[in-house]
Amino acid sequence: MSLAELKREVAGLSPAEQAELVAYINDQLQPDDPAYRRELARLLNDQDRRNWVTWNDAKREAAR
């Protein structure tokens, strides 16, 4: 499967499925880095909505 095909498939996923895929990819990129895991856990557990990014903003930023 080409990268273009993968992108089309991902675009067709539900928001929940896309979020699960993002979590999986993050896990695969840094599987053995304890500092990365701590920082990611801190960010994911942040309850302060002022620090949150909308899904659309995250997708726009990733497309740059």
C-alpha positions as CSV (number, residue, x, y, z in Angstrom):
1,M,0.0,0.0,0.0
2,S,1.4,3.4,-0.9
3,L,1.5,6.4,1.4
4,A,-1.2,8.1,-0.7
5,E,-3.4,5.1,-0.2
6,L,-2.7,5.0,3.5
7,K,-3.6,8.7,3.8
8,R,-6.9,8.1,2.0
9,E,-7.7,5.2,4.3
10,V,-6.9,7.3,7.4
11,A,-9.1,10.1,6.1
12,G,-12.0,7.7,5.9
13,L,-11.7,6.6,9.6
14,S,-14.0,8.0,12.3
15,P,-12.5,10.6,14.6
16,A,-12.2,7.9,17.4
17,E,-10.4,5.5,15.0
18,Q,-8.0,8.3,13.9
19,A,-7.3,9.1,17.5
20,E,-6.5,5.4,18.2
21,L,-4.2,5.3,15.2
22,V,-2.4,8.4,16.4
23,A,-1.9,6.8,19.8
24,Y,-0.6,3.6,18.1
25,I,1.9,5.5,15.9
26,N,3.1,7.6,18.8
27,D,3.7,4.3,20.7
28,Q,5.6,2.9,17.8
29,L,7.8,5.9,17.3
30,Q,9.2,6.0,20.9
31,P,8.6,2.6,22.4
32,D,11.7,2.5,24.7
33,D,12.1,6.2,25.7
34,P,10.9,6.6,29.3
35,A,11.2,10.4,29.2
36,Y,9.0,10.5,26.0
37,R,6.4,8.3,27.7
38,R,6.3,10.4,30.8
39,E,5.9,13.6,28.8
40,L,3.2,12.1,26.6
41,A,1.3,10.8,29.7
42,R,1.6,14.3,31.2
43,L,0.2,15.9,28.1
44,L,-2.6,13.4,27.7
45,N,-3.6,13.7,31.4
46,D,-3.7,17.5,31.4
47,Q,-7.1,18.5,32.6
48,D,-6.6,22.3,31.9
49,R,-8.7,22.9,28.8
50,R,-6.6,26.0,28.0
51,N,-3.8,23.7,27.0
52,W,-5.8,21.5,24.8
53,V,-5.7,21.5,21.0
54,T,-8.7,20.8,18.8
55,W,-8.5,17.8,16.5
56,N,-8.8,20.1,13.4
57,D,-6.0,22.4,14.6
58,A,-3.8,19.3,15.2
59,K,-4.5,18.0,11.7
60,R,-3.8,21.5,10.2
61,E,-0.5,21.7,12.0
62,A,0.5,18.2,10.9
63,A,-0.2,19.1,7.3
64,R,2.3,21.9,7.3
